[in-house]
Amino acid sequence: MSSSAETESTQPDERVVRRAVAGAAMGNAVEWFDYAIYSYLITSVGLNFFPDSSPAARTLLTFSGIAIPFALRPLGGIVLGPLGDKFGRQRVLSLTILFMSGATFCIGLIPSHNTIGVAAPLLLVLLRLIQGFSTGGEYGGAATFIAEYAPDKRRGFFGAFLEFGTLGGFVLGATLATTFQLSLSEAAMNSWGWRIPFMIAAPLGLVGFYLRNKLEDTPAFQQLSHGETQRVPLGEMLSNNWPQILNLIGIVILLNVADYTVLTYMPTYLTQVLGISDAESNLTLIGIMLVMMVLIAPVGALSDRVGRKPVLLTAAVGFLVLSYPAVALINLKSVLPVTIGLAVLGLLLLLMLGTIGSTFPAMFPTRNRYGGMSIGYSVSTALFGGTAPLAISALITKTGSTSIPAFYIMVAAVIAIIPIVLIPETARRSISHATEVPGTRPELAHA
């Protein structure tokens, strides 16, 4: 029997695949639920933890709460990723979702600066660092989990649901924040209302833990012998997979600069830089994200048919060419051009989000997949993703130019085009047996 036939015969039925996808995507939803409520409630968070600062300084300090956790993401990737390759994806993912949701819940419990003084922002930073460490091992594991469960010919379709979780978590957080802002007085919102969305992370995390804990580990991991999952130390793993890690870092630069600029920074840019009302900016962004959620699975399915590289390359070239016109439309401040500009950026981002869940795991052999992907993804995200809102905000303050978001994305696009061109095509190819030879490009193992 051929290896491809063996692979097909050992693949789980679609009901099991769907449960695996739901469990993996839930972690992304929790992670981005946190980013959404933090971004959309940034005024309330800033007033509670940095009340004595000027508005501009308070914004920078509060955005530091988004950027600081990314300092520990590489450490989380280095520690948790190899553990997922050694002991199993399911075990590590069950822990990461508890740490992420628990830290978000606890942020809602921190007394304000007026109550406990400097301990308040210190506790905020501590909890954000815990989130950063745990998320360092979350995305690589979740993407690996889905990719190793999904049928080879539909990996793009199922992989897209990982980022469906991203958008779903962000929409839920943004909707909750907007609902509280519209329902409560400004004083009530800044006093206690902002805490409730953070506390809702606890039940979300418990649901995700339940879904993950009920699943067996992936078929690809179970096919590895016990010794094979332990015999590759970190140094050897890096030396065998450094080209894939570098390519991953380059693509993730654009992914995360665009992701964090459009989803995390834009609410503040629209309100504090352009002077658009909270309700108008929030509802516009939520509407665009809902459209993205509807389209993301078809984009993943498209990558199964035409390949991952054409879709990713279209996104990168699109960001290079269209970011400036899109931001120029947003800067007109009227509802229609703002919506069109955000939609252009959102649709380009959608092309990447719908494709990366199936692209990145296929770049690594099974026994190094969790570790290699977690390290590359977390390093790139730490350097260029979570820092994007802080850097863009600082550059706008320094230069006075409202075109900074466009320039920032365009530079990232130039960088990402190179690794997108270099990586081999992975669509419709098996990744289940890509562990036979250390250093082998897994995506070519069954070409």
C-alpha positions in Angstrom: 0.0 0.0 0.0 1.3 3.5 -0.9 2.2 6.0 1.9 -0.5 8.3 0.7 -3.1 5.5 0.9 -1.9 4.6 4.4 -2.2 8.2 5.4 -5.8 8.4 4.2 -6.7 5.2 5.9 -5.4 6.5 9.3 -7.0 9.9 9.1 -9.9 10.4 11.6 -13.5 10.9 10.5 -14.7 14.5 10.0 -16.6 14.7 13.3 -13.3 14.1 15.2 -11.6 16.7 12.9 -14.3 19.3 13.7 -14.0 18.7 17.4 -10.2 19.1 17.1 -10.6 22.3 15.1 -13.1 23.7 17.6 -10.8 23.0 20.6 -7.7 24.5 18.9 -9.5 27.6 17.6 -11.0 28.3 21.1 -7.5 29.2 22.4 -7.0 31.8 19.6 -10.5 33.1 20.4 -9.5 33.6 24.1 -6.2 35.3 23.2 -7.8 37.8 20.8 -10.8 38.3 23.1 -8.2 39.7 25.5 -6.6 41.9 22.9 -10.0 43.3 21.8 -11.2 44.3 25.3 -7.8 45.7 26.1 -7.8 47.8 22.9 -11.4 48.9 23.0 -11.3 49.7 26.7 -7.9 51.4 26.6 -9.3 54.7 27.9 -10.8 53.0 31.0 -7.7 50.8 31.6 -5.4 53.9 31.3 -7.4 55.9 33.8 -7.4 53.1 36.3 -3.7 52.2 36.1 -2.0 55.4 34.9 -4.3 58.2 36.2 -1.6 60.9 36.7 -0.2 60.8 33.1 -1.1 63.1 30.2 -3.5 61.7 27.6 -0.7 61.1 25.1 1.6 59.5 27.7 -1.3 57.4 29.1 -2.0 56.0 25.6 1.6 55.0 25.2 1.8 53.5 28.7 -1.4 51.5 28.1 -0.3 50.3 24.7 2.9 49.1 26.5 0.5 46.7 28.3 0.0 45.1 24.8 3.7 45.3 23.9 5.3 44.1 27.1 3.9 40.6 27.2 5.6 39.9 23.8 9.0 40.0 25.5 8.2 36.6 27.0 6.6 35.1 24.0 9.9 33.8 22.6 10.6 32.2 26.0 7.2 30.6 25.9 7.9 29.3 22.4 11.3 27.9 23.4 9.9 26.2 26.5 6.4 25.1 25.6 7.0 24.3 21.9 9.6 21.5 22.4 7.4 20.2 25.3 4.6 19.9 22.8 6.9 17.9 20.5 8.0 15.7 23.4 4.9 15.0 25.5 2.1 15.8 23.0 0.2 18.8 21.6 -2.9 18.2 23.6 -1.3 18.3 27.0 0.5 21.6 26.4 -2.5 23.2 24.8 -4.7 22.3 27.7 -2.3 24.3 30.0 -1.8 27.3 27.7 -5.5 28.1 27.5 -5.9 28.0 31.4 -2.9 30.4 31.8 -4.2 32.8 29.1 -7.8 33.0 30.4 -6.8 33.0 34.0 -4.5 36.0 33.6 -7.1 37.9 31.7 -9.7 37.2 34.4 -7.3 38.4 37.1 -6.8 41.7 35.3 -10.4 42.5 36.0 -9.8 42.0 39.7 -6.8 44.3 40.1 -7.6 47.3 42.3 -7.0 50.7 40.7 -4.0 52.9 41.1 -6.0 55.2 43.4 -6.5 52.2 45.7 -3.2 50.4 45.9 -0.8 52.8 44.1 2.1 51.6 42.0 1.2 48.0 42.8 -1.7 48.3 40.3 0.3 48.8 37.1 2.9 46.3 38.4 0.3 43.6 38.8 -1.0 44.5 35.4 2.4 44.0 33.9 2.9 40.7 35.8 -0.4 39.3 34.5 0.4 40.5 30.9 3.8 38.7 31.1 2.0 35.5 32.2 -0.2 35.9 29.1 2.8 36.5 26.9 4.6 33.3 28.1 1.6 31.1 27.6 0.7 32.5 24.2 4.2 31.8 23.1 3.2 28.2 23.0 -0.4 28.6 22.0 -0.5 29.5 18.3 2.1 27.1 17.1 0.5 24.3 19.0 -3.0 25.1 17.9 -2.0 25.4 14.2 -0.1 22.1 14.5 -3.1 20.4 16.1 -5.5 21.4 13.3 -3.0 20.7 10.5 -2.2 17.2 11.8 -5.9 16.3 12.2 -7.1 17.8 8.9 -7.3 15.7 5.7 -4.5 16.6 3.3 -6.7 17.8 0.6 -8.8 20.1 2.9 -6.0 21.3 5.2 -6.5 24.9 4.0 -10.3 24.8 4.7 -9.9 23.4 8.2 -6.8 25.5 9.0 -8.7 28.7 8.2 -10.9 28.1 11.3 -7.9 28.8 13.6 -8.1 32.4 12.5 -11.9 32.2 12.5 -11.3 31.9 16.3 -9.1 35.0 16.2 -11.8 37.0 14.5 -14.5 35.5 16.6 -12.7 36.3 19.9 -12.0 39.8 18.7 -15.5 40.4 17.6 -16.9 39.1 20.9 -14.5 41.3 22.9 -15.2 44.4 20.7 -18.9 43.8 20.9 -18.9 43.4 24.7 -16.8 46.5 25.1 -18.9 48.6 22.8 -22.1 47.4 24.5 -20.9 48.4 27.9 -19.7 51.8 26.6 -23.1 52.5 25.1 -25.1 51.1 28.1 -23.1 52.7 31.0 -22.3 56.2 31.9 -18.7 57.3 31.4 -18.2 57.4 35.2 -19.6 53.9 35.7 -17.6 52.5 32.8 -14.3 53.9 34.1 -15.1 52.8 37.7 -16.3 49.2 37.4 -17.8 48.5 34.0 -14.5 47.8 32.2 -13.8 44.9 34.6 -16.7 42.7 33.5 -15.4 41.9 30.0 -12.1 40.8 31.4 -13.8 38.5 33.9 -15.8 36.8 31.1 -12.5 35.3 29.9 -12.7 32.7 32.7 -15.8 30.8 31.4 -14.4 31.0 27.8 -11.2 29.5 29.0 -13.0 26.7 30.8 -14.9 25.8 27.7 -11.7 25.7 25.7 -10.0 23.5 28.3 -12.9 21.1 28.3 -12.9 20.8 24.5 -9.1 20.2 24.4 -9.0 17.8 27.3 -11.6 15.6 25.7 -9.5 15.0 22.5 -6.7 12.5 21.9 -3.5 13.7 20.6 -3.1 14.1 16.8 -2.6 11.0 14.6 0.7 12.3 13.3 2.1 12.7 16.8 0.8 9.2 17.8 2.6 7.7 14.8 6.0 8.9 16.2 7.8 6.4 18.4 8.5 7.5 22.0 12.2 7.8 21.4 11.8 9.8 18.3 9.9 12.5 20.2 12.7 12.9 22.7 16.0 12.6 20.9 16.3 16.0 19.3 17.7 18.7 21.6 16.9 22.4 21.1 20.2 23.2 19.4 19.8 20.3 16.9 16.2 21.3 16.2 17.3 24.8 15.4 20.2 23.7 13.2 18.0 21.3 11.3 15.2 23.8 10.7 16.7 27.3 10.6 15.8 28.0 7.0 12.1 27.2 7.7 12.3 29.3 10.9 13.7 32.3 9.1 11.1 32.1 6.3 8.4 31.8 8.9 9.7 34.9 10.8 9.7 36.9 7.5 6.1 36.1 6.6 4.9 36.6 10.2 6.4 40.1 10.2 3.7 41.2 7.7 1.0 39.0 9.2 1.3 40.5 12.6 2.1 44.1 11.6 -1.1 44.0 9.6 -3.0 42.0 12.2 -2.2 44.2 15.2 -2.4 47.5 13.2 -5.9 46.7 11.7 -7.4 44.9 14.7 -5.7 46.3 17.7 -4.5 49.8 16.9 -7.3 51.0 14.5 -9.9 51.6 17.3 -7.5 54.1 19.0 -6.3 55.5 15.7 -9.9 56.3 14.6 -10.9 57.8 17.9 -7.8 59.5 19.3 -6.0 60.5 16.1 -8.9 61.2 13.7 -11.5 62.2 16.3 -14.2 59.7 15.1 -16.7 58.7 17.8 -16.2 55.4 19.7 -19.5 54.0 18.6 -19.0 54.8 14.9 -15.4 53.4 14.8 -16.3 50.3 16.8 -19.4 49.4 14.8 -17.5 49.9 11.5 -14.6 47.6 12.6 -17.0 45.0 14.0 -18.9 44.9 10.7 -15.8 44.4 8.7 -14.6 41.6 11.0 -18.0 39.9 10.7 -17.6 39.9 6.9 -14.1 38.5 7.3 -15.4 35.7 9.5 -17.9 34.7 6.7 -15.2 34.7 4.0 -12.3 33.1 5.9 -13.2 29.4 5.3 -13.8 30.0 1.6 -10.3 31.6 1.4 -8.8 28.5 3.1 -10.7 26.3 0.6 -9.4 28.5 -2.2 -5.8 27.8 -1.1 -6.5 24.1 -1.3 -7.3 24.6 -5.0 -4.9 27.2 -6.2 -2.1 26.8 -3.6 -0.9 28.7 -0.5 1.8 30.8 -2.2 -0.5 32.6 -4.8 -2.9 33.6 -2.0 -0.1 34.8 0.3 1.7 36.6 -2.5 -1.5 38.4 -3.6 -1.9 39.6 0.0 1.7 40.8 0.3 1.7 42.7 -3.0 -1.7 44.1 -2.2 -0.5 45.5 1.1 2.5 47.1 -0.6 0.4 48.7 -3.3 -2.9 49.5 -1.5 -2.0 50.4 2.1 -1.3 54.0 1.4 -4.5 54.6 -0.6 -6.5 52.7 2.0 -5.2 54.8 4.9 -5.7 58.0 2.8 -9.4 57.0 2.5 -9.6 56.4 6.3 -8.0 59.8 6.9 -10.9 61.5 5.1 -12.9 60.7 8.3 -16.3 60.3 6.5 -18.2 57.1 7.0 -18.0 55.8 3.5 -14.3 56.3 2.7 -13.4 55.1 6.2 -15.4 51.9 5.7 -13.9 51.4 2.2 -10.3 52.0 3.5 -10.8 49.6 6.4 -12.4 47.0 4.1 -9.4 47.0 1.8 -7.0 46.4 4.6 -9.3 43.8 6.1 -9.7 41.8 2.9 -5.9 41.8 2.3 -5.4 40.6 5.9 -8.1 38.0 5.3 -6.1 36.4 2.5 -3.3 35.8 5.0 -5.4 34.7 7.9 -7.3 32.2 5.7 -4.0 30.6 4.5 -1.4 30.6 7.3 -3.0 28.0 9.4 -2.3 25.4 6.7 1.0 26.9 5.5 3.1 27.3 8.6 2.8 23.8 10.1 3.7 22.2 6.8 7.0 24.0 6.8 8.3 21.7 9.6 8.8 17.9 10.2 6.3 16.4 12.7 8.8 15.8 15.5 9.9 19.5 15.4 6.7 21.1 14.2 5.3 22.5 17.5 8.7 23.7 18.6 10.0 25.1 15.3 6.7 26.9 14.6 6.3 28.2 18.1 9.8 29.6 18.2 9.7 31.3 14.8 6.2 32.6 15.3 6.7 34.0 18.8 10.1 35.6 18.0 8.6 37.4 15.0 5.5 38.4 16.9 7.5 39.7 19.8 9.6 41.9 17.7 7.2 43.2 15.1 3.6 42.3 16.1 2.7 43.4 19.6 5.0 46.3 19.3 3.2 47.7 16.2 0.5 49.7 18.0 3.1 51.2 20.3 5.6 52.0 17.5 2.9 53.5 15.2 1.5 55.6 18.1 4.9 56.9 19.0 5.8 57.7 15.3 2.6 59.6 14.8 3.2 61.6 18.0 6.7 62.4 16.8 6.1 63.1 13.1 2.5 64.3 13.1 1.9 62.2 10.0 -1.4 60.2 9.9 0.0 58.1 7.1 2.4 56.2 9.4 0.2 53.0 9.6 0.4 52.7 5.8 4.2 53.1 5.7 4.6 50.6 8.5 2.6 47.9 6.7 4.3 48.6 3.4 7.8 48.0 4.9 6.6 44.8 6.4 5.1 43.7 3.0 8.5 44.3 1.2 10.1 42.0 3.8 7.5 39.2 3.5 7.5 38.9 -0.2 10.9 37.4 -0.2 10.2 34.3 2.0 6.8 33.8 0.4 8.6 33.4 -3.0 11.2 31.1 -1.4 8.9 28.6 0.4 7.8 25.5 -1.5 4.1 25.0 -2.2 2.5 22.7 0.4 -1.2 22.5 -0.8 -2.6 19.0 -1.1 0.6 17.3 0.2 0.9 15.0 3.1 2.7 16.2 6.3 2.1 13.1 8.3 5.4 11.3 7.5 7.7 14.3 7.2 10.0 13.1 10.0 12.0 10.5 8.4 15.2 12.5 7.7 16.3 15.3 10.0 16.6 18.5 8.1 14.4 17.3 5.2 12.0 19.9 3.9 8.7 18.3 5.0 6.7 19.9 2.4 8.7 18.0 -0.3 8.6 14.6 1.4 5.6 13.5 -0.6 5.7 15.7 -3.6 
